[in-house]
Amino acid sequence: MEVFTPLDERLISQKAKIRRISMYQKICLNCGCDFLASHDWKTYCIPCFIKIQKAKESQNLTHQSICIDDEMMLRLIRLCHPDKHKNSEASNKATVFLLSLRKELKGE
């Protein structure tokens, strides 16, 4: 698919002219403003794209919060305790991780 509409040459950057990159005049799905896109699949202007990415990142951070009650935490520690696994390196690392997580969850 070629360019949607003939573009005003003044809007195309010198770099695009030199490389002869096709530019697409698009309408941002978020704010509705017109913008130039280097690819047809781009649907958001740069400011909206950045806002959306930051919102996604902050959502990912909140999804990483862990909510484990004390009973479940003790059960997990007992299940992977080194005494039950011949003092293996993996069980030691897992137990150390769970103990530090328990302290973090308790706010210590």
N, C-alpha and C positions, 0 to 999 in steps of 0.2 A: 504494500500500500504506500503510495507516495504522499506528498504533503497535502494536508487538508485544504489549505487555501494558499494562494500566492502570498508570500511573506514580503514585507517591506524590507529592502536590502539594508536599511539603516539599523534594523533590529538584530540582524545576524552579526555576531562578533567576527572580528578579523580572522580569528583562528578557524572558525567554521568556514569562512570564505576560502582560506588557503587550503584547507583539507577537503573542501567540497563536501562537507557533512550535510546531509538532509536534516532540516529542522522541521519540527511539527508544531503547529500552533494548537494548543490544547486548553481546556478549561479544567481548573483544579476541582476535583470532586469534593474537597473539604470546604474551601472558601469561595469557590466560584469565579476566581479571577483568571484572566487569560495569562498563559505563560508559554515560553518556548521550550520544547523538549527535544533532546537529541535522539530519543527513541520513541517509537509509537506506543510502547507499552507503559510509559510513564504516565501516571494519572494524578499526581499531586505536585504543586509548585514546591520549590525548595524549602521555604519557611514552614509550610504545612507538613512536609515530609519529615523535617527535623522534629517538629512538635510531636508528631505521631510516634517517631522512633523513641523519643524521650519518655513518652507515656508508656510505651511497651516495656522499656527498660525498668521503669519504676514499678510496673505491674509484676514483672519477673522478680524483682527484689522482694515484693510483698508475698509472692507465692513461695518464696524460699523460707519464710518463717515456719518454724516447726512447733507443733503443739502436741507434746507427748506428756501424758499424765505420769505421776510418780510411780504408780504401780507398774505401768508398761515399761518405764525406764529401768526399774529394778529387774524386771523380767528379762529384758534385753541384756543387761549386764550379767545376770546369772547365766544366761544361755551361752554367752561367748567368753565367759571367764576363763583365763588360762588354766586353772585347776581342772577344768572339764575337757581341755584340749591338749593335754600333755605339754603345757607351757609353750605352745607354738608361737612363732613370731606374729602370725596373723591374729591370733586371739589376744595377744598382748596389745597390739596396735588398736584393735577394735575396742578393747576394754578401756584403754587410755582415752580414745576418742569419745566413747560414751560417757565416761566420767567427767571429761571436760565439757561435754554438751550438757550434762545434768547440772553442773555448776553454772553454766551460762544461762540455762533455762530458769534456774532458781534466782539468778541475779547476783550471784556471789562474785 
